[in-house]
Amino acid sequence: MPLWGAYRIVRGELTLNELLQELIRRERFERLQKAGMDSDLAGHVVSGTLDEARAVILMKMRQAGRRRFSDDRIESAGESGARLALWRFGSQDLEVGCVVKARTYDFDFKTTGSPGSGEPDGAPVLVYKHDVKLLTTPEHAATVAGARRFEKKVLQEGLGPSREKRDRYRPPEDLLAKITAAGATIRWVFRDGTAIEGRAKSFGRWDVDLEVGDASLTLFLHALHPATDRNLKRI
């Protein structure tokens, strides 16, 4: 028995059984770390809030180039001040601009002209994150716009953005891991019936990074239609 554990038992802070359970958790935590698992994921596993198999999947996705599984690409763009192109529900074209300020569920966005063009910036507007289908760099905007496709049956449903979580389709993480490893081109169908074909390179808590030809983009899972599921399951 470790000395610190004995002191806590004497002071009445722990029972012997509670101490033994704590020692088991610590031993498992150290084992997971030695196996290469990040400390935050290992902590969730030993506390029972995350299955170990799922944690391994998340680690693999982190190794695919993401800093953290919970990266918020919109928030990151706001921190860096970088220009980006985003495609919103209800908009035919991608809008180029920058994130002025990002919050949990929405952000302020202003359109900007290309550097040196002399075009005036637009006034900041409030954009809800669930209204955004994807984002990319201004340099890749034309390629991404040219790659858009349409699903007639989904178009006829007349859907817009999913404002409620219960209305959203989310691909299972094990399926996302499978198609990412396969490197196959998938048709990703949005709720409004538009679609785009690309290869998944990595995924996070809220989005998937895709390659479309020579362009790269981030597609948001909340924007997907369940019709995407049958395309994923073909791999």
C-alpha positions as CSV (number, residue, x, y, z in Angstrom):
1,M,0.0,0.0,0.0
2,P,1.5,3.4,-0.9
3,L,2.1,5.8,2.0
4,W,-0.2,8.5,0.6
5,G,-3.0,5.9,0.5
6,A,-2.5,4.8,4.0
7,Y,-2.6,8.4,5.2
8,R,-5.9,9.0,3.4
9,I,-7.4,5.9,4.9
10,V,-6.3,6.9,8.4
11,R,-7.9,10.4,7.9
12,G,-11.1,8.8,6.7
13,E,-10.9,10.2,3.2
14,L,-10.9,6.8,1.5
15,T,-11.9,3.2,2.3
16,L,-9.5,0.4,1.6
17,N,-11.8,-0.7,-1.4
18,E,-11.8,2.8,-2.8
19,L,-8.0,2.9,-2.6
20,L,-7.7,-0.4,-4.4
21,Q,-10.0,0.9,-7.2
22,E,-7.9,4.1,-7.5
23,L,-4.7,2.1,-7.8
24,I,-6.2,-0.1,-10.5
25,R,-7.3,3.1,-12.4
26,R,-3.8,4.5,-12.1
27,E,-2.2,1.3,-13.3
28,R,-4.5,1.2,-16.4
29,F,-3.9,4.9,-17.1
30,E,-0.1,4.3,-17.1
31,R,-0.5,1.2,-19.3
32,L,-2.6,3.2,-21.9
33,Q,-0.1,6.0,-21.9
34,K,2.8,3.6,-22.4
35,A,0.9,2.1,-25.4
36,G,0.9,5.6,-27.0
37,M,-2.6,6.9,-26.0
38,D,-2.9,10.7,-25.2
39,S,-3.4,11.5,-21.6
40,D,-6.8,13.1,-22.0
41,L,-8.2,10.1,-23.9
42,A,-6.6,7.7,-21.4
43,G,-8.2,9.7,-18.6
44,H,-11.7,9.3,-20.1
45,V,-11.1,5.6,-20.6
46,V,-10.2,4.9,-17.0
47,S,-13.1,7.0,-15.8
48,G,-15.5,5.0,-17.8
49,T,-16.7,7.9,-20.1
50,L,-15.0,6.5,-23.2
51,D,-14.7,3.0,-24.6
52,E,-11.1,2.0,-25.1
53,A,-11.7,0.8,-28.7
54,R,-13.3,4.1,-29.6
55,A,-10.3,5.9,-28.0
56,V,-8.0,4.0,-30.3
57,I,-10.0,5.2,-33.3
58,L,-9.7,8.8,-32.1
59,M,-6.0,8.4,-31.7
60,K,-5.6,7.2,-35.3
61,M,-7.5,10.2,-36.5
62,R,-5.3,12.5,-34.5
63,Q,-2.3,11.0,-36.1
64,A,-3.9,11.8,-39.5
65,G,-2.9,15.5,-39.1
66,R,-5.2,17.0,-36.5
67,R,-4.0,18.8,-33.5
68,R,-7.0,17.7,-31.4
69,F,-10.0,15.7,-32.1
70,S,-12.2,18.6,-30.9
71,D,-10.6,21.2,-33.2
72,D,-13.1,23.9,-34.3
73,R,-12.0,25.0,-37.7
74,I,-14.2,28.1,-37.6
75,E,-12.7,29.1,-34.2
76,S,-9.2,28.5,-35.5
77,A,-9.8,30.7,-38.5
78,G,-11.0,33.5,-36.2
79,E,-7.8,33.2,-34.1
80,S,-5.5,33.3,-37.1
81,G,-7.4,36.0,-39.0
82,A,-6.9,33.9,-42.2
83,R,-9.2,34.4,-45.2
84,L,-11.4,31.5,-46.0
85,A,-14.3,30.6,-48.4
86,L,-17.4,29.1,-46.9
87,W,-20.5,27.6,-48.5
88,R,-23.8,28.2,-46.6
89,F,-27.2,26.8,-47.0
90,G,-29.3,29.1,-49.2
91,S,-26.3,30.4,-51.0
92,Q,-25.4,29.4,-54.6
93,D,-21.7,30.6,-54.3
94,L,-18.9,30.3,-51.8
95,E,-18.3,33.5,-49.9
96,V,-14.8,34.7,-49.3
97,G,-14.0,36.6,-46.1
98,C,-12.8,36.2,-42.6
99,V,-14.2,35.2,-39.2
100,V,-14.3,38.4,-37.0
101,K,-15.3,36.6,-33.8
102,A,-16.3,33.0,-33.2
103,R,-18.6,31.8,-30.4
104,T,-19.9,28.3,-29.4
105,Y,-22.9,28.3,-31.9
106,D,-22.3,31.2,-34.2
107,F,-19.7,33.7,-35.5
108,D,-19.4,37.1,-37.1
109,F,-18.2,36.9,-40.7
110,K,-17.3,39.7,-43.1
111,T,-16.6,39.3,-46.8
112,T,-13.2,40.7,-48.0
113,G,-11.7,41.4,-51.4
114,S,-8.5,39.7,-52.6
115,P,-5.3,41.3,-51.3
116,G,-4.4,44.4,-53.4
117,S,-7.7,44.4,-55.3
118,G,-9.0,47.5,-53.6
119,E,-12.3,45.9,-53.1
120,P,-14.1,47.1,-49.9
121,D,-14.8,44.7,-47.0
122,G,-18.4,43.9,-46.3
123,A,-20.0,44.7,-42.9
124,P,-19.8,41.8,-40.4
125,V,-22.9,39.6,-40.4
126,L,-24.0,37.0,-37.9
127,V,-23.7,33.4,-39.2
128,Y,-24.9,30.3,-37.3
129,K,-22.5,27.4,-37.5
130,H,-25.3,25.0,-38.5
131,D,-25.9,27.1,-41.6
132,V,-22.4,26.3,-43.0
133,K,-21.9,23.3,-45.2
134,L,-18.2,23.5,-45.8
135,L,-15.2,25.8,-45.8
136,T,-12.0,25.9,-47.8
137,T,-9.3,28.4,-48.8
138,P,-10.0,31.2,-51.2
139,E,-7.4,29.6,-53.6
140,H,-9.4,26.4,-53.7
141,A,-12.9,28.0,-53.8
142,A,-13.3,27.7,-57.6
143,T,-12.3,24.0,-57.7
144,V,-14.7,23.2,-54.9
145,A,-17.5,25.1,-56.5
146,G,-16.9,23.3,-59.8
147,A,-17.1,19.9,-58.0
148,R,-20.6,20.4,-56.6
149,R,-23.2,17.8,-57.6
150,F,-27.0,17.3,-57.0
151,E,-29.1,14.5,-55.6
152,K,-32.6,14.9,-57.2
153,K,-34.6,12.9,-54.6
154,V,-33.0,14.9,-51.7
155,L,-33.6,18.2,-53.5
156,Q,-37.3,17.4,-53.6
157,E,-37.4,17.1,-49.8
158,G,-36.8,20.8,-49.6
159,L,-34.7,20.6,-46.4
160,G,-32.5,23.4,-45.0
161,P,-30.0,23.4,-42.2
162,S,-30.5,21.2,-39.1
163,R,-31.2,23.5,-36.3
164,E,-32.0,20.7,-33.8
165,K,-29.6,17.9,-32.9
166,R,-32.3,15.3,-33.2
167,D,-32.7,16.1,-36.9
168,R,-29.1,15.5,-37.7
169,Y,-27.5,12.5,-39.4
170,R,-24.0,11.7,-38.1
171,P,-21.9,8.9,-39.6
172,P,-20.6,6.5,-37.0
173,E,-16.9,7.1,-36.1
174,D,-15.9,3.5,-37.0
175,L,-17.3,4.0,-40.4
176,L,-15.5,7.3,-40.9
177,A,-12.3,5.7,-39.8
178,K,-12.9,2.9,-42.3
179,I,-13.5,5.2,-45.3
180,T,-10.6,7.4,-44.2
181,A,-8.2,4.4,-44.2
182,A,-9.6,3.3,-47.6
183,G,-8.9,6.6,-49.3
184,A,-11.9,6.1,-51.5
185,T,-13.9,8.9,-53.2
186,I,-17.3,9.3,-51.6
187,R,-20.3,11.3,-52.6
188,W,-21.2,13.4,-49.5
189,V,-24.8,14.6,-49.7
190,F,-26.0,17.7,-48.0
191,R,-29.5,18.2,-46.5
192,D,-30.5,20.6,-49.3
193,G,-29.7,18.1,-52.1
194,T,-26.4,19.5,-53.1
195,A,-23.4,17.1,-52.9
196,I,-19.7,16.9,-53.3
197,E,-17.4,14.0,-54.1
198,G,-14.1,13.8,-52.2
199,R,-11.7,11.6,-50.2
200,A,-11.6,11.8,-46.5
201,K,-8.2,12.5,-45.0
202,S,-9.1,12.9,-41.4
203,F,-12.1,13.7,-39.2
204,G,-12.9,15.5,-36.0
205,R,-15.7,15.8,-33.6
206,W,-17.7,18.0,-35.9
207,D,-16.2,17.7,-39.4
208,V,-14.4,15.8,-42.0
209,D,-11.3,17.0,-44.0
210,L,-11.7,16.1,-47.7
211,E,-9.5,16.2,-50.8
212,V,-11.4,17.2,-54.0
213,G,-8.9,17.0,-56.9
214,D,-6.1,19.3,-55.9
215,A,-8.2,21.2,-53.4
216,S,-8.8,20.5,-49.7
217,L,-11.8,21.5,-47.7
218,T,-13.5,20.9,-44.3
219,L,-17.1,19.5,-44.5
220,F,-19.4,19.8,-41.5
221,L,-21.2,16.7,-40.3
222,H,-24.3,18.6,-39.2
223,A,-24.9,19.6,-42.8
224,L,-25.1,16.0,-44.1
225,H,-28.3,14.1,-45.3
226,P,-28.8,10.5,-44.4
227,A,-28.5,9.6,-48.1
228,T,-24.7,9.9,-47.4
229,D,-24.9,6.7,-45.3
230,R,-25.5,4.4,-48.2
231,N,-22.5,5.8,-50.0
232,L,-20.2,5.3,-47.0
233,K,-21.4,1.7,-46.5
234,R,-20.5,0.7,-50.0
235,I,-16.8,0.9,-49.1
